[in-house]
Amino acid sequence: MMKNNNKLEKVDPEKWKGVVQRMKDKERKTLIIDKNVEKVITQLRTREQQGMVKYGVNTERTDLSTLEWLQHLQEELMDASVYIERLKNDLSILKPTIYGPEDFDNIQYHGKAKNYKKEHQQPEND
C-alpha cells in the first residue's frame, strides 16, 4: 500500500510485480561477474598506463590519419597471426600426446570447412 495525502492506496499488483522483477534483474546483473571479462579489463587498464608511460599518448591522439590507424591495426594483426602460428607449432611439437601432427593437418580454415554456398544453393528454375 502507498500513502498519498495521508490516505493509503492499493498498489496495482502488476506494477508491483514489474518493480520487483526489475529489482531482481538489477541484483542478478551485479552478482554475475565474468572473471574473464574482468581480467581483460584489468589488462587493458595496465596496458593503457604502460602506453602512456612509454609513448605519452593514447588512442585519442589526433596526429594519425584513418589510413595510419588502419596500418597500425594491420601490423598488430599480422603480429598476432605470427604468434598464433608459433603457438600452434609449439603444441604440435611439445604435446604429441594431446595434439598430433594429424590434428594440425586436418584443420579446415573458415570458409573452406564446408562448401556452404553449394550446400545452401537454391535450385535453379529452368
WOZI-V73423 format. One line per field, one symbol per residue. ss: DSSP state (H for helix, E for strand, L for the rest). phi: phi as a letter, one per 40 degrees, with the letter a starting at -180 (. if undefined). burial: 1 if it has 9 or more other C-alpha atoms within 8 Angstrom, else 0. Layout:
BEGIN
ss->???
phi->???
burial->???
END
This chain:
BEGIN
ss->LEEELLEEELLLHHHHHHHHHHHHHHHHHHHLLLHHHHHHHHHHHHHHHHHHHHHLLLLLLLLLLHHHHHHHHHHHHHHHHHHHHHHHHHHHHHLLLLLLHHHHHLLLLLLLLLLHHHHLLLLLLL
phi->.bcbfgbcbccddcccdcccccccccccccccbcccccccccccccccccccccbgabccdbcbcdcccccdccccccdccccccdcccdccccbcccbbdccccccbcdgbcacdcccbcccccc
burial->000000000000000100000000000000000000010000000001001100000100000000001000000000000000000001110011001100010000000000000000000000
END
